Amino acid sequence: DTETRAMQKDDFDNPMFLFVDAGLAAWDTPEGAANQSCADCHNSIEDSMKGVRAAMPRVNADGELWSLENYVNDCRETRMEAEPWGWNSQDMKNMTAAIGLQSRGMPVEVQIDGEAAPFWEKGKEMYYTRFGQLEMSCANCHEDNFGNYIRSDHLSQGQVNGFPLYRLKDQGAVSMHQRFVGCVRDTRGETFAPGSQEFRELELYVASRGMGVPVETPAVRH
């Protein structure tokens, strides 16, 4: 709505910037046995991370589909020799928000062909698969009924170009996979784990639905 959009556009009023600032501070903070910071390898976050969020998730050098969180933890473990962060931990959401900000305004442009094609196909299959006791798929809400009311709010198109974002309902930062868990849970079904192969494939497909839509991280949503 108008108020939410205004809150998102004003960097001083956008509550997600509290977490962005924490992520920017963490970028320059040495950690782990190697006593390395993100900046020691990548230098300026503004330059080295520009466009990264817009292309996530993507296939890594080993042929695995990785989300941004996978790359963050790979750096922490292999370069910094530090403990990995939990997928939905506040530290992880702070860092992914800070990285995501560097792509703000850039169009979502994920690879869906070539080596990414099998992952995209599995994500698409999951998007249209009915889950839980309610037997509902992602498409039932975000394609068939977007714009209609669900309780006191409108159903969205399910775009993921703003994550991690500030959710007013939760009064805090929320990751994309957190919302995936919440959606599957709302079908009264057994959910997959955040960071699971299934959710990374779903992330790729859902991101591809917004191809060309500008990155809004850090966004504000109801």
Salt bridges, closest charged atoms under 4 A:
ASP1 OD2 - HIS222 NE2 2.85
ASP11 OD1 - ARG104 NH1 3.07
GLU31 OE1 - ARG76 NH2 3.18
GLU143 OE2 - ARG209 NE 3.74
ASP170 OD2 - ARG167 NH1 3.39
ASP186 OD1 - ARG185 NE 3.50
GLU203 OE1 - HIS177 NE2 2.86
GLU216 OE1 - ARG221 NH2 2.87
